[in-house]
Structures are given as C-alpha cells and as structure tokens.
C-alpha cells in the first residue's frame, strides 16, 4: 500500500535509500575528517559528492541504543535501550533487552510504502528469534550477532557454528542461513556482496538497503598484506613504539590492524557505490553514511575530541555523517548544525515524499530543509543523552554549550564546544546560571522520556 506521497511524480519514482552504518567508527577515523593515517578515498569521495555534517551525534555511546534510535526515531531514554545487548546488566529491570515489536520501525514504514527492505550485517537489537530483524520490517535479513548465546537461544539443541567471528546469520523465515563462503572469506567483503545482490535484484523497485558492518569493532581482523602496508606507513611516520605517556595521550592513530580494517571498509563502500553507478541508480538513490558511536579507546584516537566509546564526552558520541542525493543535495556542502541519529527516521520519510509519523518518531526532527538548502535550522532547543551504566552520565548540548552530569555524584561540568571542542576546561563556576538551567533541562527531559535508573546510588539533576 502506497500512502502519503507528496505528489504524483514522487509516487511514480520514489528514491531508493542505501544506509551504511559502520560499527565503532570514530569522528576522526576517515580522511575527510582529518585522519592522517587511515586511507579512505572512497568515503572521502562520497563526502565530496554529498553533504557532510560536522556536528552529528549517535543516540548513545555504544551500539544498540543508536541502532534503536535510527529505526524508531526515539531517544534511547524513551526506548529503554540504553546499553549494548546482551550486557552485564541484562537482568536489571531498568534496561530493555530488545527492540519492542510494538515499534513501527523505519523499515516497516518503507515496506508499507512499497519498498523492498533488506538488512545486511549486525542487528544487536534482540537475541530471541521473535525479535530478529525479519520481524521488524526487513523482508530480507542477512546478518546477526557475534554472540554464541544468541545461537543457543534460537537453537538450544544445536552447537553454534565455528567460524572466525562466531556470526549467526538468519533468513527471513529462519529456515536457512547464509551459505558458507570459501575458506578465509572476509566478513566485510561478504556483507557487501549480499547487499549488492539485493540491489541488483531490486533495481526496478524502490529499496531500503541497510548495510550494517561489524567492522571496526574488535577483534581487529584484517588481511595480512594490508596490515603490513600500514606497519611500514606508520614506521615511516615515526609514530610506532611510543612511550607509555605518549600512548596514554592517544594522540596518534597507530595500530596497523585497525588502519587495515578501515581500508577494507572503505574499499567495500567504494564497490557498493560503483555498483549503484553501473546500474544507473545514482540519481535515484539517497546514500547515508555514519557510525553507531565514537571510536573505541586504545584501538584508535578521537583527538581532538575528549573521550571515546562508553562515555558521553564528544569522542563517545560525535560521529562522521554524510548524506548524498544528487537530485536534491548540493555536493561538497558542509553543515555544523547539531543533529542526532533519532532524526534519520523523519528525515528519510520526508526526503522520499512520505507522510511523517510523529506518534512514532517522537524525538526525531526532519532536517530535510537543511539537506535541500532551504534552511540552516531545525527548531530544536537541545540534544540529550542518557547512559545509566559504567560512567553513569547524562548530557545536554544546547547551542555551543555542553553539560555532562554524573548521576552517582551529582557533579556537573559545563563546556563551550565552540571554544573548547576537547572539553578540557569546565566553565561551570563562571556560568552558574547556564549550568543550572541545563541541569533543569536534563531533569525535565529525563522525566518526560520516562528514563530508567537503577534503584539506588542515583542523584537526580
């Protein structure tokens, strides 16, 4: 059923959507954002052909929360998916352990509007079979998880398959799994192959292809020849063999294995985009490229940003983002408006000409007008984050100001990102009115979002 199209022209030829989500890709892990070590010519070319968002944020500092926010248009506080699944807190009643089937996902919205939908790669939004991607709007679902526990939930009588990454692959009807490839096949290559097959099969039909790479997540698995290439490159730059103090500072991106993984990802993005061109679909396809959280500490550097995956400093949540659509989006453009992964749902519906679903994407705001150059604002007062795990932080960004609040101690820090992108000096004692105002904003948002906390050791803002 097709509904809510803006006009007859869009009804006849709605654009395809190719969404590329990279796992743990840091803000500075790509050339167009300034990496001097990692080589990403294909992603850099995509950036030159699309719009780059310098101040784009993941919904959470780990994978599952952000994935949920992309597919629901809701904040992680509202979905209750505030950390990765399965977690050490999996028995806690303040953590949701799967994406609820009651959510009308972005994939379901596209499917109901006549699109073929496909998920390729990491899911991480529910381990029991009933919560798999095929029950969340994806007609084709080739992907899964790196957890043996998930296999045991689905197939309690069978041993999990033995392969390099222990990946469980599932089909739409759970009858078969992705056929084994040749010995030594590289997962990132294979997932791209499967995505290309899907696009080729649906070249005459609007499609929503969601390629969710497992890379750059640890373990660091790369091809040996490429590792050797970066060993030589890094030695020539003189950034291998740092002393302990320098290593702790994380000034350099100096792991050859990680650099090689970045190259493998980039090569596959290039293959995918080349296939889109070969099929004559370039002007008919919206391409989104982003990450689910910031880079992981000790395998990459997010400098000049402070922090990394697992916390709410900029290094944990600010991520690369490119959106390309030659028909509507100016190539080589750049935007510094703060946006968040909750916004993808309404924006993609808006771009493709379908009616918005505000009762579903309650926290997302369409930034179509920014993409088309009609506006430089989205009419939002602030962005919010809720991470009641590990570091126990909440955060608010309003304009250039960023508040970090610590739930266990009640301490708060205030930063001006325009003057201090590295969040290196707390201006809270100088800006007492601002810090109090933003604490109240956070408290109100937590209440309105029905945010969950452990039963003890929490001091509310």
Phi, psi and omega per residue, in radians:
X1 nan 2.240 3.086
X2 -1.791 2.249 3.118
X3 -2.527 2.763 2.966
X4 1.260 0.309 3.137
X5 -1.289 2.532 -3.042
X6 -1.201 -0.670 -3.125
X7 -2.764 3.018 -3.044
X8 -1.116 -0.632 -3.124
X9 -1.089 -0.805 -3.130
X10 -1.195 -0.532 3.124
X11 -1.106 -0.626 -3.107
X12 -1.333 -0.661 -3.050
X13 -2.364 1.157 3.057
X14 -1.176 2.549 -3.087
X15 -1.279 2.677 2.988
X16 -1.297 2.832 3.041
X17 -2.279 2.138 3.027
X18 -1.976 1.988 -3.094
X19 -1.925 2.043 -3.137
X20 -1.895 1.990 -3.131
X21 -1.978 2.056 -3.139
X22 -1.724 2.463 -3.064
X23 -1.551 2.170 3.060
X24 1.130 0.419 3.125
X25 -1.388 2.056 -3.097
X26 -1.311 2.802 -3.110
X27 -0.997 -0.573 -3.109
X28 -1.861 0.331 -3.094
X29 -1.536 0.144 -3.127
X30 -2.289 2.663 -3.068
X31 -1.062 -0.715 -3.058
X32 -1.195 -0.244 3.051
X33 -1.745 0.014 2.993
X34 2.021 0.071 3.117
X35 -1.123 2.321 3.123
X36 -1.758 -0.094 -3.105
X37 -1.889 -0.866 -3.084
X38 -1.320 2.490 -3.115
X39 -1.904 2.011 -3.097
X40 -2.333 1.041 -3.059
X41 -1.082 -0.602 -3.107
X42 -1.290 -0.721 3.075
X43 -1.180 -0.676 3.106
X44 -1.089 -0.680 3.099
X45 -1.143 -0.699 3.060
X46 -1.017 -0.732 3.114
X47 -1.076 -0.675 -3.135
X48 -1.231 -0.387 -3.110
X49 -1.704 -0.145 -3.102
X50 -2.219 -2.731 3.106
X51 -1.899 2.264 3.134
X52 -1.748 2.346 3.104
X53 -1.919 1.922 -3.065
X54 -1.365 -0.394 -3.068
X55 -2.090 0.846 3.127
X56 -1.689 2.493 -3.032
X57 -2.199 2.511 2.940
X58 -1.339 2.628 3.130
X59 -1.152 -0.440 3.133
X60 -2.551 2.933 -3.111
X61 -1.544 0.098 3.034
X62 -2.413 3.062 -2.858
X63 -1.223 -0.969 -2.981
X64 -1.008 -0.775 3.126
X65 -0.985 -0.771 -3.122
X66 -1.179 -0.708 3.122
X67 -1.065 -0.710 3.098
X68 -1.128 -0.697 -3.108
X69 -1.164 -0.634 3.116
X70 -1.114 -0.774 -3.031
X71 -1.448 -0.300 -3.114
X72 -1.970 -0.392 -3.041
X73 1.279 0.311 -3.124
X74 -2.057 2.648 3.093
X75 -1.172 2.772 3.124
X76 -1.153 -0.541 3.080
X77 -1.107 -0.658 -3.104
X78 -1.299 -0.695 3.126
X79 -1.308 -0.400 -3.078
X80 1.443 -0.050 3.076
X81 -1.562 1.598 -3.029
X82 -1.897 -0.054 3.078
X83 -2.588 3.137 -3.058
X84 -1.330 2.761 -3.106
X85 -2.074 2.424 -0.206
X86 -1.314 2.615 -3.008
X87 -2.247 2.909 3.033
X88 -1.095 -0.297 -3.125
X89 -1.762 0.348 -2.951
X90 -1.094 -0.366 3.128
X91 -1.633 -0.065 -3.110
X92 -1.289 2.445 -3.093
X93 -1.375 -0.090 3.115
X94 -1.682 0.158 3.122
X95 -2.120 2.279 3.019
X96 -1.533 2.360 -2.981
X97 -1.858 0.132 3.063
X98 -2.860 2.763 3.048
X99 -1.290 2.110 -3.059
X100 -1.066 2.424 3.114
X101 -1.175 -0.294 3.109
X102 -1.276 -0.294 3.093
X103 -1.210 2.368 3.056
X104 -1.671 1.657 -2.957
X105 -1.231 2.897 3.060
X106 -1.015 -0.672 3.100
X107 -1.106 -0.717 3.112
X108 -1.140 -0.659 3.111
X109 -1.095 -0.775 3.117
X110 -1.169 -0.730 3.138
X111 -1.050 -0.756 -3.134
X112 -1.164 -0.370 3.103
X113 -1.690 0.340 2.991
X114 1.618 0.135 -3.137
X115 -1.512 2.601 2.868
X116 -1.471 2.359 -3.051
X117 -2.136 2.406 -3.120
X118 -2.506 2.370 3.053
X119 -1.958 2.266 -3.114
X120 -2.299 1.914 3.094
X121 2.061 -2.480 -3.004
X122 -1.236 2.386 3.093
X123 -1.897 -1.224 3.014
X124 1.027 0.625 3.099
X125 -2.252 0.413 3.101
X126 2.656 2.235 -3.048
X127 -1.688 -0.508 3.082
X128 -1.232 2.569 -3.018
X129 -0.948 -0.657 -3.074
X130 -1.178 -0.269 3.141
X131 -1.783 0.172 -3.136
X132 -1.232 2.905 -3.025
X133 -1.021 -0.572 -3.114
X134 -1.133 -0.325 3.079
X135 -1.744 0.169 -3.126
X136 -2.162 0.448 3.022
X137 1.842 -0.027 -3.119
X138 -1.717 1.956 -3.127
X139 -1.202 -0.596 3.012
X140 -1.979 2.244 -3.114
X141 -2.389 1.744 3.131
X142 -2.084 1.744 -3.068
X143 3.010 -2.783 3.132
X144 2.781 -2.216 -2.944
X145 -2.608 2.830 3.083
X146 -1.760 0.326 -3.073
X147 -1.834 2.204 3.034
X148 -1.133 -0.486 3.131
X149 -1.067 -0.624 -3.132
X150 -1.142 -0.713 3.107
X151 -1.083 -0.725 -3.121
X152 -1.147 -0.576 3.079
X153 -1.152 -0.709 -3.081
X154 -1.404 -0.650 -3.060
X155 -2.309 1.291 -3.030
X156 -1.099 -0.366 -3.093
X157 -1.656 -0.111 -3.072
X158 -2.040 2.528 3.073
X159 -1.293 2.540 3.095
X160 -1.150 2.625 3.140
X161 -1.164 2.645 3.123
X162 -1.759 1.995 3.012
X163 -2.682 3.103 -2.928
X164 -0.983 -0.755 -3.066
X165 -1.960 0.150 3.116
X166 0.945 0.737 -3.037
X167 -1.529 2.240 3.044
X168 -1.586 2.150 3.103
X169 -1.894 2.434 -3.137
X170 -2.270 2.629 3.092
X171 -1.756 2.965 -3.123
X172 -0.999 -0.526 -3.086
X173 -1.971 0.202 3.069
X174 1.064 0.383 -3.087
X175 -1.625 -0.589 -3.121
X176 -2.366 2.893 3.065
X177 -2.088 2.863 3.140
X178 -0.968 2.293 -3.090
X179 -1.069 2.521 3.112
X180 -1.108 2.491 3.065
X181 -1.667 -3.012 3.121
X182 -1.157 2.740 3.138
X183 -1.023 2.316 3.132
X184 1.493 0.080 3.119
X185 -1.025 2.446 -3.076
X186 -1.639 2.242 -3.003
X187 -1.003 -0.764 -3.115
X188 -1.069 -0.679 3.087
X189 -1.118 -0.777 -3.047
X190 -1.158 -0.739 3.135
X191 -1.113 -0.618 3.065
X192 -1.171 -0.729 3.077
X193 -0.974 -0.803 -3.104
X194 -1.148 -0.641 3.097
X195 -1.157 -0.722 3.104
X196 -1.084 -0.737 3.103
X197 -1.020 -0.758 -3.136
X198 -1.098 -0.777 -3.134
X199 -1.143 -0.746 3.113
X200 -1.075 -0.707 -3.114
X201 -1.218 -0.407 -3.060
X202 -2.071 0.483 -3.077
X203 -1.117 -0.420 -3.127
X204 -1.670 -0.012 -3.081
X205 -2.188 2.426 3.056
X206 -0.999 2.378 -3.109
X207 -2.319 2.676 2.981
X208 -2.095 1.811 -3.122
X209 -1.840 2.118 -3.096
X210 -1.974 1.737 3.139
X211 -1.652 1.957 -3.024
X212 -2.014 1.554 -3.094
X213 -1.091 2.548 2.935
X214 -1.364 -0.571 3.076
X215 -1.165 2.437 0.376
X216 -1.790 0.334 -3.089
X217 -1.076 2.532 3.006
X218 -1.173 2.705 0.086
X219 -1.254 2.663 -3.115
X220 -1.350 1.802 -3.104
X221 -2.029 2.042 -3.098
X222 -2.447 2.923 3.101
X223 -1.443 2.352 -2.954
X224 -1.024 -0.719 -3.108
X225 -1.110 -0.602 -3.135
X226 -1.313 -0.630 3.051
X227 -1.021 -0.801 -3.121
X228 -1.083 -0.651 3.096
X229 -1.005 -0.796 -3.091
X230 -1.364 -0.438 3.006
X231 -1.044 -0.780 3.128
X232 -1.167 -0.765 -3.117
X233 -1.077 -0.770 -3.090
X234 -1.223 -0.643 3.079
X235 -1.090 -0.716 3.140
X236 -1.137 -0.553 3.125
X237 -1.389 -0.185 3.099
X238 1.264 0.541 -3.116
X239 -2.056 0.304 3.048
X240 -1.795 2.535 -3.141
X241 1.367 0.683 3.127
X242 -1.222 2.666 3.051
X243 -1.308 2.998 -3.007
X244 -1.035 -0.743 -3.108
X245 -1.112 -0.751 -3.140
X246 -1.178 -0.669 3.118
X247 -1.100 -0.708 3.139
X248 -1.119 -0.533 -3.111
X249 -1.242 -0.326 3.125
X250 0.953 0.720 -3.119
X251 -1.322 -0.383 -2.984
X252 -2.132 2.643 3.010
X253 -1.689 1.596 -2.863
X254 -2.164 0.426 3.069
X255 -1.821 1.985 -3.127
X256 -1.029 -0.663 -3.121
X257 -1.101 -0.696 3.140
X258 -1.244 -0.726 3.098
X259 -1.039 -0.680 3.116
X260 -1.149 -0.688 3.095
X261 -1.086 -0.687 3.086
X262 -1.052 -0.769 3.137
X263 -1.090 -0.753 3.129
X264 -1.041 -0.748 3.108
X265 -1.053 -0.824 -3.093
X266 -1.092 -0.742 3.126
X267 -1.032 -0.691 -3.114
X268 -1.301 -0.581 2.999
X269 -1.074 -0.722 3.107
X270 -1.081 -0.765 3.114
X271 -1.044 -0.743 -3.103
X272 -1.146 -0.808 -3.130
X273 -1.193 -0.575 3.075
X274 -1.134 -0.694 3.103
X275 -1.114 -0.691 3.085
X276 -1.014 -0.742 3.128
X277 -1.166 -0.798 -3.118
X278 -1.029 -0.595 -3.125
X279 -1.471 0.016 3.133
X280 1.240 0.480 -3.061
X281 -1.854 0.078 -3.001
X282 -1.036 -0.804 -3.114
X283 -1.378 -0.186 -3.139
X284 -1.735 0.091 -3.003
X285 -2.229 2.207 2.986
X286 -1.501 2.210 3.124
X287 -1.980 2.232 3.070
X288 -2.040 2.332 3.092
X289 -2.270 2.164 3.126
X290 -2.812 -3.033 -3.120
X291 -2.234 2.806 -3.101
X292 -1.553 -0.253 3.064
X293 -3.008 3.104 -3.130
X294 -1.249 3.002 -3.117
X295 -1.159 2.607 -3.123
X296 -1.385 2.324 3.119
X297 -1.070 2.565 3.084
X298 1.294 -0.047 2.946
X299 -2.050 -0.336 3.055
X300 -2.634 3.033 3.108
X301 -2.071 2.311 3.067
X302 -1.716 0.090 -3.125
X303 -0.937 2.397 0.262
X304 -1.503 0.080 3.130
X305 -1.274 2.565 3.046
X306 -1.497 2.547 3.024
X307 1.469 -3.104 -3.065
X308 -2.813 -3.068 3.046
X309 -0.769 2.453 3.126
X310 1.557 0.097 2.988
X311 -2.550 2.978 -3.012
X312 -1.750 0.209 2.933
X313 -1.210 2.913 -3.014
X314 -0.954 -0.652 -3.126
X315 -1.123 -0.351 -3.135
X316 -1.566 -0.368 -3.009
X317 -2.277 -0.325 3.114
X318 -1.439 2.274 -2.986
X319 -2.347 2.762 3.041
X320 -1.137 2.579 3.064
X321 -2.696 2.263 3.064
X322 -2.303 2.430 2.968
X323 -2.281 2.257 -3.107
X324 -2.186 2.334 2.943
X325 -2.759 1.746 -3.013
X326 -0.930 -0.537 -3.085
X327 -1.262 -0.445 -2.993
X328 -2.214 -0.427 -2.975
X329 -1.947 2.233 -3.112
X330 -1.173 2.230 3.136
X331 -1.210 2.564 3.092
X332 1.253 0.258 -3.120
X333 -1.562 2.756 -3.098
X334 -2.458 2.446 -3.072
X335 -2.314 2.410 3.110
X336 -1.955 0.309 3.099
X337 -1.228 2.263 3.102
X338 -1.166 2.135 3.128
X339 -2.336 2.936 -3.040
X340 -2.491 2.805 -3.056
X341 -1.082 -0.382 3.024
X342 -0.990 -0.475 -3.008
X343 -1.368 -0.251 -3.091
X344 -1.074 -0.749 -3.059
X345 -0.978 -1.065 -3.125
X346 -1.141 -0.566 -3.118
X347 -1.140 -0.774 -3.118
X348 -1.224 -0.630 3.028
X349 -1.081 -0.762 -3.120
X350 -1.106 -0.787 -3.126
X351 -1.121 -0.647 -3.097
X352 -1.471 -0.040 3.019
X353 1.584 0.240 -3.129
X354 -1.707 2.763 3.118
X355 -1.145 2.478 3.072
X356 -1.275 2.784 -3.097
X357 -2.191 1.229 -3.001
X358 -1.038 -0.460 3.098
X359 -1.220 -0.357 3.103
X360 -1.641 -1.095 -3.085
X361 -1.466 1.149 -2.975
X362 -1.136 -0.495 -3.073
X363 -1.839 -0.276 3.139
X364 -1.435 2.622 3.089
X365 -2.225 2.299 3.110
X366 -1.160 2.292 3.024
X367 -1.965 0.565 3.083
X368 -0.965 -0.734 -3.090
X369 -1.128 -0.494 3.052
X370 -1.247 -0.742 -3.125
X371 -1.104 -0.653 -3.101
X372 -1.554 -0.024 3.090
X373 1.443 0.166 -3.117
X374 -1.420 -0.337 -3.094
X375 -2.695 2.838 3.056
X376 -2.070 0.250 -3.110
X377 -2.388 2.790 3.067
X378 -2.108 -0.004 3.100
X379 1.261 0.677 -3.136
X380 -2.068 2.378 -3.130
X381 -1.328 -0.668 -3.026
X382 -2.836 2.817 2.959
X383 -1.876 2.594 -3.070
X384 -2.336 2.652 3.055
X385 -2.428 2.615 -3.125
X386 -2.407 2.002 -3.121
X387 -2.348 1.422 -3.085
X388 -1.467 0.869 -3.091
X389 -2.518 2.680 3.047
X390 0.969 -1.690 -3.129
X391 -1.336 -0.223 3.107
X392 0.883 1.200 -3.086
X393 -2.133 2.636 2.865
X394 -2.139 2.761 -3.115
X395 -2.615 2.684 3.084
X396 -2.405 2.369 2.918
X397 -2.079 2.144 3.104
X398 -2.295 1.950 -3.025
X399 1.088 -2.240 3.111
X400 -1.542 -0.147 -3.072
X401 -1.516 2.478 3.102
X402 -2.310 2.189 3.090
X403 -1.856 2.292 2.972
X404 -1.973 2.178 -3.109
X405 -2.082 2.343 -3.120
X406 -1.813 1.966 -3.034
X407 -1.126 -0.547 -3.071
X408 -1.338 -0.557 -3.055
X409 -1.912 -0.319 -3.056
X410 1.373 0.092 3.130
X411 -1.378 2.545 3.128
X412 -2.334 2.577 3.087
X413 -2.259 2.512 -3.121
X414 -2.136 2.358 -3.125
X415 -2.277 2.615 3.000
X416 -1.849 1.810 -3.017
X417 -1.191 -0.421 3.112
X418 -1.184 -0.561 -3.120
X419 -1.788 -0.317 -2.995
X420 -2.577 1.265 -3.095
X421 -1.123 -0.401 3.138
X422 -1.482 0.070 3.121
X423 0.836 0.853 -3.037
X424 -1.669 -0.343 3.083
X425 -2.335 2.289 -3.116
X426 -1.444 2.093 -3.125
X427 -1.799 0.284 -3.086
X428 -1.053 -0.617 -3.135
X429 -1.254 -0.383 3.106
X430 -1.557 -0.519 -3.071
X431 -2.015 1.070 -3.035
X432 -1.117 -0.665 3.131
X433 -1.170 -0.710 -3.135
X434 -1.134 -0.774 -3.102
X435 -1.163 -0.643 3.103
X436 -1.195 -0.704 3.110
X437 -1.061 -0.775 -3.088
X438 -1.275 -0.522 3.024
X439 -1.116 -0.713 3.100
X440 -1.148 -0.673 3.098
X441 -1.077 -0.776 3.131
X442 -1.100 -0.785 -3.132
X443 -1.043 -0.769 3.140
X444 -1.116 -0.748 3.136
X445 -1.128 -0.741 3.112
X446 -1.043 -0.714 3.129
X447 -1.175 -0.804 -3.111
X448 -1.168 -0.519 -3.131
X449 -1.525 -0.040 -3.095
X450 0.982 0.755 -3.118
X451 -1.088 2.498 -3.098
X452 -1.827 2.603 3.137
X453 -2.405 2.783 2.933
X454 -1.094 2.782 -2.995
X455 -1.257 -0.251 -3.095
X456 -2.429 3.018 3.041
X457 1.100 0.560 3.114
X458 -2.171 2.242 3.034
X459 -1.909 2.006 -3.077
X460 -1.314 2.584 3.120
X461 -1.192 nan nan
